[in-house]
Amino acid sequence: MAVDLLLGLQWGDEGKGKIVDVLTSKYNIIARFQGGPNAGHTLVFNGTKHVLHTIPSGIFHKKAINLVGNGVVIDPVIFKKELDKLSLHKVDYQKSLVISRKAHLILPTHRLLDAASEASKGKAKIGSTLKGIGPTYMDKTGRNGIRVGDLELDSWKEKYRALANKHESMVSFYDVDLEYDLNELEVEFFEAINVLKSLTFIDSEDYLYQAQRAGKSILAEGAQGSLLDVDFGTYPFVTSSNTTAAGACTGLGIAPNVIGKVYGIFKAYTTRVGSGPFPTELFDKDGETMGRVGNEFGATTGRSRRCGWLDLVALKYACQVNGVTELMMMKADVLSGFKSLKICTAYKHKGEIIYHFPFNVEVHNVSPIYTDFEGWDEDLTKMSNESTLPKSLNAYINFIEKELQIPIKLVSVGPDRKQTIFR
Ligand code: IMP
């Protein structure tokens, strides 16, 4: 059976958690393939909001196996906190959660390095979530990292000490004031490692190969968004992993020819958290309204998100890089009440009109060219059928589909599982 992929097409926070949760009943295995606790996947059902950072969003369904893939970086301390919350909801994670031996560990000193590096950048800072993501992936590609499978070896603590010592001297290299007590950080780290060790570690690429051959259905869950991809995003204002479809192959060990559907998730408008270019960003009342109505605050950091109109140039680029086969439009309800709406369909770039996402998308290099749309007033949050959607929303949806040449199969009209309209 094919492996389906689910990816964010913008700068993250598209609502991937909700959709994985909605789709999980169709899949036997949900596998996270990159990122780490920089992600915040929000799920709402039965009146309760759940935020997951590292654990796949299928964890609340009894039957699915949830796999943390080799491409993910795990902070044991945050992971333990997630497990504690799952226990409160009586989730039997010992049975339904497995971890790749090849996933890398975020050490307390990776977080310190992240903080020191960001502080030293001043105005040029990335706006990182400061979860140690960048330094951990640097150690991975630098061939210094510690992996989950290392925890099964007696020598892992020696390896840990050597790496933590090296990190401490690197921290002191930065000319910044960073107050920390590593001993204290290590107490909670080692406690959390013991909890992590109580879970099942697997050779996940073989597990997935066998599962796929046995006809099991697998959904690969991405984190962040395509425009934060370390290769294709708005570098250097990106995360440190491949958030695009190719990242699912390297982050899980699945072959490209077993990929089936590629679900692309996008918001009906655009948001971004942290620094970096954002051509359709709004600094007026409309942007403020999107932020307020859409509750646009980071699920991981609480920072308010920057908001702007839908950018089809960027969305088309993300669809191309990922090979998206089905689109899912989130937060359509947030746009209710706008008299008119805009969609960016081209950029003015160095005096020319262009339709592709260029190397430089900073505001001084590109300005968006918009098409106007009529708004709608209806409250969508109680709608459950396509036939009830307002005419002007249908016009908005049809335009996007026509421009991208990809069907929008789902429209989300609220955070709850039930507030989902299939088309
Ligand atoms: P880092 O991955 O924490 O180092 O953050 C790098 C950039 O990616 C920053 O601009 C973050 O705000 C952004 N980022 C990282 N993870 C997420 C996410 O899950 N949603 C949205 N933005 C994210």
Residues whose N, C-alpha, C, O or C-beta is under 5 A from the ligand:
A	BS01	IMP	W11 G12 D13 N38 A39 G40 I126 G127 S128 T129 L130 K131 I133 G134 Q224 L228 V238 T239 S240 V273 G274 S275
